[in-house]
């Protein structure tokens, strides 16, 4: 008689497999669309005149 039954380990394995599949599917779908639309090109701020004097 063990501490945990085999059903618990089977449930963890199934949940891990389903979670990994969802994660990979989500990453695969977002990789094509998000390369150009999420982050635009960087632009430097204009130089400001020093007004401390």
C-alpha positions as CSV (number, residue, x, y, z in Angstrom):
1,X,0.0,0.0,0.0
2,X,1.7,3.1,-1.2
3,X,1.2,6.7,-0.2
4,X,-0.4,7.7,-3.5
5,X,-2.5,5.7,-5.9
6,X,-1.5,5.2,-9.6
7,X,-4.6,7.3,-10.7
8,X,-2.9,10.4,-9.2
9,X,0.2,9.9,-11.2
10,X,-1.8,9.2,-14.3
11,X,-3.8,12.4,-13.8
12,X,-0.6,14.4,-13.4
13,X,0.9,12.9,-16.5
14,X,-2.3,13.6,-18.6
15,X,-2.5,17.2,-17.2
16,X,1.2,17.8,-18.0
17,X,0.8,16.5,-21.5
18,X,-2.3,18.5,-22.2
19,X,-0.7,21.7,-20.7
20,X,2.4,21.2,-22.8
21,X,0.4,20.7,-26.0
22,X,-1.7,23.9,-25.3
23,X,1.5,25.9,-24.6
24,X,3.2,24.7,-27.8
25,X,0.1,25.3,-29.9
26,X,-0.2,28.9,-28.5
27,X,3.5,29.6,-29.0
28,X,3.2,28.3,-32.6
29,X,0.2,30.4,-33.4
30,X,1.7,33.6,-32.0
31,X,5.2,33.3,-33.4
32,X,4.1,34.2,-37.0
33,X,1.9,37.1,-36.2
34,X,3.7,38.7,-33.3
35,X,7.2,39.3,-34.9
36,X,6.3,42.5,-36.6
37,X,3.1,43.8,-34.9
38,X,3.9,43.8,-31.2
39,X,7.0,46.0,-30.9
40,X,7.7,48.8,-33.4
41,X,11.0,50.3,-34.2
42,X,12.8,52.3,-31.5
43,X,13.1,56.1,-31.8
44,X,15.3,58.3,-29.7
45,X,13.8,61.2,-27.8
46,X,14.5,64.7,-29.1
47,X,17.4,66.5,-27.4
48,X,16.0,68.9,-24.8
49,X,17.6,72.3,-24.1
50,X,19.2,72.5,-20.6
51,X,17.0,75.0,-18.7
52,X,18.7,74.7,-15.3
53,X,20.7,77.9,-15.6
